[in-house]
Amino acid sequence: MNFEAFLPTRIVFGEGKLKEMGNHVSRFGKSTIVVIDKFLAESGLLKEIEGSLSAAGIDYSVFTEVEPNPRSNLVNTVAESFAANKVDFVIGVGGGSSIDFAKALSVALTHEGDVWH
């Protein structure tokens, strides 16, 4: 078996860089869902993200009900609730569960059927 993979990754790191998030993600579209756990949302981090997205003209919804080791039925439920909205991309913020949920939600929003499949 032969294959090639190209996985371009941009990492933007440093003090105050969160304020630039909207500019960095605007190339993906104008509508997003931010997946973030309650602790980080309440820490003030979410306010910075919202400000940056708003400044870049990006419409957003927020999902904070992330559970450890997220289950596919919750991903399906959230995807169904956002199905009517046109979502261009998903932002995952935080630890593994938030990132895993965001990745699964991205799949569920772009493919029919149960995300488990």
N, C-alpha and C positions, 0 to 999 in steps of 0.2 A: 504494500500500500504506500502510495506517495501522496503527500499533501503539503501545502504551505499555509501558514497562518500569519496574519498581520493584525496585531491588536494595539492600535495606537492608544496611548494613555497620556493624558495630561494631568499632572499633579501641580496644583497651585497651593503653595504653603507659605505661611508667614502671618505676622500680626496685621490685622486689618483686612486681610484678603477676602474674608467672608462678604464684605461690602461689594466686592467685584463679581460675586456669584451670578447675578442677573446678566451681566455683560458676557460672561463666559458661556452660559447656557442658552442665551438667546438665539444662537445659531441652530438650535434644535427645534425651535418653534415658539409659539406664543401662549401655550397653555400647559400647565403641569400639575401634578399631584406631589406634594411633599410628604414623604413618609418619615416620621420622626417619633421617637418614644416620648412618653409624657415627661420624664425627668428633664430631657434636653429641651423640650418645648417650654417647660416652665422655668428653665434656667436663664432665659433671655435670648438664647440662640435663635429661636424661631422668629423673634421680632426682627433680628438682624437679617435673616433670610427673607422674610416678608418685605422688608424695606428695600432690599436689593432687587428682588423680583419686581416689585411695584415700579421702582425707578427705571427698570429696563422695559416696562410695558408688558410684563408677563402676567397673565391671569393664573391664579393658583387656587388649589384646594389643599387642605391639610388633613392628614390622617395620623392620629396619635394613639390609637388603640392597639399598638403593636404588642404582641405577646411573645414571651420566649419560645423559641422553636415554633414559629408560626405554622398553623395548619392550613391545608389547601382549602377547606370549606370557608374559612374566613377570607382568604384571598378571593375566592369566587364571589362571595357576598359583596365585598368591597368593589370588585370589578363591575358587578351588576349595577351597583348604586351609581357608578360613574359612567356607565355605558352610554347614557344620553349625552354626556359632555364630550366634546372633542378634546382629547388629551394628546398632546404631541410628544410628551416625554414624562418620565417619573424621576424624582429626586429622592434618594435614600440618604438619611442623615443619622449617624450614630453607630451603634455596635452591630454585631452580626445579625441579630434578629431583624432590625430595621432594614439593613441592606438586603438580606434574604427576602424579606417581604416585598421590598421595592422591586427586586428582580422578578419575583413570581408575579407581582401585579402587572408589570410590563408585559409579560407573556400573556396573562389572562386578558388584558385589554386589547391585545392584537390578534388573538386566536380564539376560535370558537370552542365551546365545550369546556369540560372540567380541566383546570390547570394541572391537576395531577397527571393527566394523560399527556 
